[in-house]
Amino acid sequence: MANFSLRYYKQFVVIPIVGIATLATSFVSHFVHNHWGIALSAFALAGGLFAVIDLWLWCVWPIKYLYQMKDFRGHYEGTLVFERRDERGELIKGSMRHEKILTQTGSGVAIRSKTFKEDGSLSSESLSNVESIEIDKDGTFKLIFTYLNNGSVNNGFPPHYGTEVMIFSDKDEVKRLTGIYYTNRLPMQTRGEIDVVLKKPIKK
């Protein structure tokens, strides 16, 4: 998960929010010092306030309207379609069941992905390590992230890095992620498409 950041606040409210938080925490610090003789750092109080907002209150009314992103949290299920070339250069295509679990704070998202074989056993699992939420000119939200796939000893491929570009849609109240991925998997690079739909919200 990303460290604390003001990146996803709406730009026109960042300066007022910081100013109000600084004034409020300064007043609290002064009040506590005058009444109980306890010295509190206004900067520490402001930092604590922003940390609470970032971790728990970012999605709560009315604070959620300070942010320019949507709630992506949840357990998504769908399909991964892959293609790669074997040692002889022949193209291999296929599809597998795919799941994504998205957790989120006011500073960003974290994505855990799982792909399953036909018998239902786990093929591989990965966790994002660098994430970015982009907003296109038409208002479309795009999740771009790199990840480390743990690989699989049983399935005969090593750990490798990959990149995904996923478009978020909530048309007709159905949350969906669709996009592409590519990896540096050895000995042959893989790439493909992913389409998953929210099956279970995560509210915590």
N, C-alpha and C positions, 0 to 999 in steps of 0.2 A: 504494500500500500504506500502511496506517496506520502512524503513528509508534509507538515503543515504548509499551506500556500494560500495566497489571496487570489490566485490566478483565475478561479472560476466565479469570483464575485462579479456582479455587474459593474462595469468600469465607473459609471457615474456615482456609485454609492461607496466606493472604496475609501476615498478621502474623508467623507462625512462619518462613515462608520468608525474609522480609526480615530478620528477626532473625538467623537462622542464617547467611545470606549476609554480613551485616555483621560478625558475629563471626569467620567463617572468613576473610574478606578482611583483617580487622584483624590476625588471627594471622599470615597470610602476610606482610603488610606489616611487622610487627614482626620476624618471623624473617629476612626478607631484609635489613632494616636492620641487625640485630645481627650477621649473618654476613658481609655483603658491603658494608655501609655505604651501600646504595642506598635512598634514601627513596622509598617508594611511597605513593600515596594510597589509603587503604582504600575511599573512596567511588568512586575511579576503577576500582579492581579490581572492586568490586561491580557498578558499571555495566557493565563489560566482561563479567562473568559473566552478567548478565541479558541482555545483547545477544546473546551466544552461544546462550543458551537460547531466546531469542525467535526468532532467525533459523534455527537448525538443530536444536536438541534438543527443541523443544516437542512433537514427534510421536514421540519415542523413549521406549521403556519404560525406567524407570518414570515419567519426567518427564511423559509425556502424561496421567497420571492426576491431575496437579495442575490441569489445565485442564477447563473445563466446556463444551468444544465438540468437534465431530467434525472429521475430516479431509475437507474438501470439495475438495481439489486434484484437477485433472484436466481432460481435454478432453471436453466434453459435446456431443452432437449431437441434433437433433430438429427441431421445427417451431414457427414463430411464426405465429399467426393474428391478422390485423389488421383494423381497421375504421376508416373515416374518412368524412367527408362532403365532397363536392366543392363547387365554387363555386355550384352550383344547389341545394345542400342534400340531394342524393341520397346515400344510404348506399352506400359501396363496401367490399366485404369480399374477403379473399383469404388465402392462406397462403404461406409461404416457408420454405426450409431455413434453420435457425438453428444457430449454434455458440457455445459459451461456453468460455473457457479460464480456470480459476480457479487463482490462486496464493495462497499462504497463509503467514503466520507466526503466532507466538503472540499477536500483537496484532490480527490481523484478516485479511481477504481482499481481493483485488483481482480484478475481473471484466472480461475483455475479451470483447466480443460481436461476432459477425459474422452478417450476413444476406445470403443469396444469391438471385439471380434464377433463373428457370426454366432459363436456358441455362448455369447454373453460375458465372456471373460475380458478383463481389462487388457487392452493392447498397449496403451501408453498414457502418460499423464504429464501435464506441464503446468507451470505457473508463470504468469507475466512478471516481468521485472522492470520494464520501462513503459509507462502508459501515457497517452495523451488523448484528451477529448477535444475534438475540433468541431466547429460549427460552420457549415457551408453557407454561402450567400442566400440559399433558399430556406435556411433554417434547419437543414438536415444535420443530425448529430452523427459524428463518425468517431469510432474508437480505434485508435492506432496503437499497437503495442508489440514489443518484442517479448519473447518467452524462452525459457529453457525447458526442453522436453527431456524427461529422465531416461528415455530410451528403454529397452527391454532386453534382458539377457535371454529370456525364453523365446522371444521372437527374433532375436539375432540382429538388433541394430543398436548402436551406441547413443549416448546422450548427444543432443544437438540443439542448436538455436534456430529460432524461426521468427517470422513477422506475420502479423495479421492486420488486415484493414477491414473493419466491420461497420456496416451502416445500421443504425438503430431506427426502428419504426414502431410506433404505437397506434397505428391506424385501427379504427373500430375497437379501441381498448385492448388490442392484442399486441403485446410487446414481442418484437422479433429482431434478431440479429442476422444479417446476411453479409457475406463478403468473401474475400480471398485470403490465402495464406501461401507462404513459400518458406523453405528451410534450407539449411546447409548440411543436411543429413548425408552421411557417407555410407557406401561409396557413391550413391547416386542421389542428387537433389530431388526433393518432392515438392509438389505444389498442388493446389486444388481450390475448391469452394466449400463454404460452410453455410448452413441454413438451420438456425435453431429458434425455437419459440419458447416463451416463458411458460413454465408449468407450475412453479411454486415460488411465490414472492418470499423474499427475506426481509423482515422488518425488525432490525435490531442495530 
